Amino acid sequence: MKKLFLLLITLSVCLYSCVFPLKTAFCARQVRAETPSAYACVLTDGVYFYASDDVHTELFLLPKTYFVKVLHKGTEFTKVEYQTDGEYTKKLIGYCKSADITPVDFTPNVPYLTATFNVEYSVNGGSPDDPFLTPVTMRCTYYGSYYVGSKTYCYVLRENDFAYVPLPSGFTYEENTEYESRLPKAPVSTSTETTGGSGGVQIAAIVVICLLVLVLAALVVKPNKKSPYDREE
């Protein structure tokens, strides 16, 4: 019986050693997955950038596939930052609906769209030869589109001020593929393969240990058929 008791203790230690690392690895992956991100991606059309946490303060539709920097996540609205202060850009702080943006666990290389175009202003009826009526060309940085009925405008930084201007004919921008290329492949597939591989090995090891213990236990408790006279010798 003493040998059987020691054998059961050994079994318990082996099973604990096999199962506990798997549980620890799972918890570590779960913590990493729930770590809040500093950025969120705009994955669909129709995501508004609001001036405040009020649906009646929409400024423009954020360009799809680009990102916003998360400042404070709320239940209905998330406070965000869009763009940076640069030569042709200015940082905007506003809000997005929390359900409309998707947090990511990486810092994007190109979080914001930078697209510029020129707008020319002239006086109606002016003569091209009149030096006082020379058309004025202003550089505009595109922030997003805004629809009024059947007309399409865009919210821009025009020189140093924000304004709405008609969307230029043929204006397009290149979509950002960073979310698609980085998020689904690395974290999801690698995590799945690691969990499946290590879990399978540990389960197999537990099964083998259990079988070995059963065999040893049977040998330990097997009746001793030797004659009492042989033990006395």
C-alpha positions as CSV (number, residue, x, y, z in Angstrom):
1,M,0.0,0.0,0.0
2,K,2.9,2.3,0.7
3,K,4.2,1.9,-2.8
4,L,0.8,2.5,-4.2
5,F,0.5,5.7,-2.2
6,L,3.8,7.0,-3.5
7,L,2.8,6.1,-7.0
8,L,-0.4,8.1,-6.7
9,I,1.6,11.1,-5.5
10,T,3.9,10.8,-8.5
11,L,0.9,10.7,-10.8
12,S,-0.6,13.9,-9.3
13,V,2.7,15.7,-9.7
14,C,3.0,14.6,-13.4
15,L,-0.5,15.6,-14.2
16,Y,-0.1,19.0,-12.6
17,S,3.1,19.6,-14.5
18,C,1.4,18.8,-17.8
19,V,-1.8,20.7,-17.3
20,F,-0.5,23.9,-15.5
21,P,1.8,25.2,-18.3
22,L,-1.1,24.9,-20.8
23,K,-3.4,26.9,-18.4
24,T,-0.7,29.5,-17.9
25,A,0.0,29.9,-21.7
26,F,-3.8,30.3,-22.3
27,C,-4.1,33.0,-19.6
28,A,-1.1,34.9,-21.1
29,R,-2.6,34.9,-24.5
30,Q,-5.9,36.0,-23.1
31,V,-4.3,39.0,-21.4
32,R,-2.5,40.0,-24.5
33,A,-5.7,39.8,-26.6
34,E,-7.5,42.1,-24.1
35,T,-4.8,44.7,-23.9
36,P,-6.3,48.0,-25.0
37,S,-5.0,49.5,-28.2
38,A,-4.0,53.1,-29.0
39,Y,-5.5,52.9,-32.5
40,A,-8.7,51.8,-34.1
41,C,-9.5,51.1,-37.8
42,V,-12.3,52.4,-39.9
43,L,-13.4,49.2,-41.7
44,T,-16.7,50.3,-43.2
45,D,-18.2,53.2,-45.1
46,G,-20.4,55.7,-43.2
47,V,-18.2,56.2,-40.1
48,Y,-18.6,59.8,-39.0
49,F,-16.1,62.0,-37.2
50,Y,-18.1,64.1,-34.7
51,A,-17.2,67.4,-33.1
52,S,-18.6,66.2,-29.8
53,D,-20.3,63.2,-28.4
54,D,-23.6,64.1,-30.1
55,V,-24.9,62.6,-33.3
56,H,-26.0,66.0,-34.6
57,T,-22.4,67.3,-34.7
58,E,-21.0,65.2,-37.6
59,L,-18.2,66.9,-39.5
60,F,-17.2,64.4,-42.2
61,L,-17.0,60.7,-43.1
62,L,-13.7,59.2,-42.2
63,P,-11.8,57.5,-45.1
64,K,-12.3,53.8,-45.0
65,T,-9.3,51.5,-44.1
66,Y,-7.5,54.3,-42.2
67,F,-7.2,54.7,-38.5
68,V,-8.0,57.0,-35.6
69,K,-6.0,57.3,-32.4
70,V,-8.1,56.4,-29.4
71,L,-7.9,58.9,-26.5
72,H,-10.8,57.6,-24.3
73,K,-13.1,54.7,-25.0
74,G,-16.7,55.3,-23.9
75,T,-19.8,53.1,-24.1
76,E,-21.5,55.0,-27.0
77,F,-18.8,57.4,-28.1
78,T,-15.0,57.2,-28.2
79,K,-12.8,60.3,-28.1
80,V,-10.3,60.1,-30.9
81,E,-7.6,62.0,-32.6
82,Y,-7.2,62.2,-36.4
83,Q,-4.2,63.5,-38.4
84,T,-1.1,65.2,-37.0
85,D,0.3,68.7,-37.1
86,G,2.4,69.0,-40.2
87,E,3.1,71.3,-43.2
88,Y,-0.3,70.6,-44.8
89,T,-2.2,68.9,-41.9
90,K,-3.6,69.8,-38.5
91,K,-4.6,67.4,-35.7
92,L,-8.3,67.1,-35.1
93,I,-9.8,65.9,-31.8
94,G,-13.3,64.7,-31.9
95,Y,-15.5,61.6,-31.4
96,C,-16.6,58.4,-33.2
97,K,-19.3,56.0,-32.3
98,S,-17.6,53.2,-30.4
99,A,-19.4,50.5,-32.3
100,D,-18.2,51.9,-35.7
101,I,-14.4,51.6,-35.2
102,T,-12.3,48.4,-34.6
103,P,-9.5,48.5,-32.1
104,V,-6.2,47.0,-33.2
105,D,-3.2,45.7,-31.2
106,F,-0.5,47.3,-33.3
107,T,0.7,50.8,-34.2
108,P,0.0,51.4,-37.9
109,N,2.8,52.7,-40.1
110,V,0.4,54.9,-42.0
111,P,-2.5,55.7,-39.7
112,Y,-4.0,58.7,-41.6
113,L,-4.7,59.5,-45.2
114,T,-2.8,62.4,-46.7
115,A,-4.3,63.5,-49.9
116,T,-4.1,67.1,-51.3
117,F,-5.6,68.9,-54.3
118,N,-5.8,72.5,-55.4
119,V,-8.9,74.7,-55.5
120,E,-9.0,77.8,-57.8
121,Y,-11.1,80.8,-56.9
122,S,-11.9,83.6,-59.3
123,V,-14.2,86.6,-59.6
124,N,-17.2,86.0,-61.8
125,G,-17.1,88.0,-65.0
126,G,-13.6,89.2,-64.4
127,S,-11.1,89.6,-67.3
128,P,-8.2,87.2,-67.4
129,D,-6.0,90.2,-68.4
130,D,-6.9,92.3,-65.3
131,P,-4.1,91.8,-62.7
132,F,-6.5,92.6,-59.9
133,L,-8.8,89.7,-60.8
134,T,-6.1,87.0,-61.0
135,P,-7.5,83.6,-59.9
136,V,-6.3,82.4,-56.5
137,T,-5.1,78.8,-56.1
138,M,-5.3,77.3,-52.7
139,R,-4.0,73.9,-51.5
140,C,-6.5,71.7,-49.7
141,T,-5.8,68.6,-47.6
142,Y,-8.7,66.1,-47.7
143,Y,-10.1,64.9,-44.4
144,G,-13.3,63.2,-45.5
145,S,-16.5,63.5,-47.5
146,Y,-19.8,65.0,-46.5
147,Y,-23.1,64.6,-48.4
148,V,-25.8,67.2,-48.7
149,G,-28.7,65.8,-50.7
150,S,-27.3,64.7,-54.1
151,K,-24.2,66.9,-53.7
152,T,-20.8,65.7,-52.4
153,Y,-18.6,68.0,-50.5
154,C,-15.4,67.3,-48.6
155,Y,-14.0,68.6,-45.3
156,V,-10.5,70.0,-45.9
157,L,-7.8,72.0,-44.4
158,R,-7.6,75.0,-46.8
159,E,-4.3,76.7,-46.2
160,N,-4.7,77.2,-42.4
161,D,-8.5,77.0,-42.0
162,F,-11.0,74.1,-42.1
163,A,-13.8,74.4,-44.7
164,Y,-16.1,72.5,-46.9
165,V,-15.5,72.5,-50.7
166,P,-17.1,70.6,-53.5
167,L,-15.4,67.3,-54.0
168,P,-13.2,67.5,-57.2
169,S,-14.3,65.5,-60.1
170,G,-12.3,62.2,-60.3
171,F,-10.9,62.5,-56.9
172,T,-9.8,59.2,-55.5
173,Y,-7.4,57.9,-52.8
174,E,-5.5,54.7,-52.3
175,E,-6.9,52.4,-49.6
176,N,-4.7,51.3,-46.7
177,T,-4.1,47.6,-46.6
178,E,-2.3,47.5,-43.3
179,Y,-5.2,46.1,-41.2
180,E,-5.8,43.3,-43.7
181,S,-2.1,42.4,-44.0
182,R,-1.1,42.6,-40.4
183,L,-4.0,41.8,-38.1
184,P,-5.7,38.6,-39.4
185,K,-2.5,36.7,-40.3
186,A,0.0,37.0,-37.5
187,P,-2.0,37.0,-34.3
188,V,-4.9,34.7,-35.2
189,S,-3.2,31.9,-37.2
190,T,0.0,31.8,-35.0
191,S,-2.1,31.6,-31.8
192,T,-4.2,28.8,-33.1
193,E,-1.3,26.7,-34.3
194,T,0.6,27.2,-31.0
195,T,-2.4,26.3,-28.9
196,G,-3.3,23.2,-31.0
197,G,0.2,21.9,-31.1
198,S,1.1,22.2,-27.4
199,G,-2.3,21.1,-26.3
200,G,-2.2,17.9,-28.4
201,V,1.3,16.9,-27.0
202,Q,0.2,17.5,-23.4
203,I,-3.0,15.5,-23.8
204,A,-1.1,12.6,-25.3
205,A,1.4,12.8,-22.4
206,I,-1.4,12.6,-19.8
207,V,-2.9,9.6,-21.5
208,V,0.4,7.7,-21.6
209,I,1.1,8.5,-17.9
210,C,-2.4,7.3,-16.9
211,L,-1.9,4.0,-18.7
212,L,1.5,3.5,-17.2
213,V,0.2,4.2,-13.7
214,L,-2.6,1.7,-14.1
215,V,-0.2,-1.0,-15.1
216,L,2.2,-0.2,-12.2
217,A,-0.8,-0.1,-9.8
218,A,-1.9,-3.5,-10.9
219,L,1.6,-4.9,-10.3
220,V,1.8,-3.4,-6.9
221,V,-1.5,-4.7,-5.6
222,K,-1.0,-8.1,-7.2
223,P,-1.2,-10.9,-4.5
224,N,2.1,-12.4,-3.5
225,K,1.9,-16.2,-4.2
226,K,5.2,-17.1,-2.5
227,S,4.9,-19.5,0.4
228,P,5.1,-18.2,4.0
229,Y,7.9,-20.6,4.5
230,D,9.9,-18.9,1.8
231,R,9.6,-15.5,3.5
232,E,10.9,-17.0,6.8
233,E,14.0,-18.2,4.9
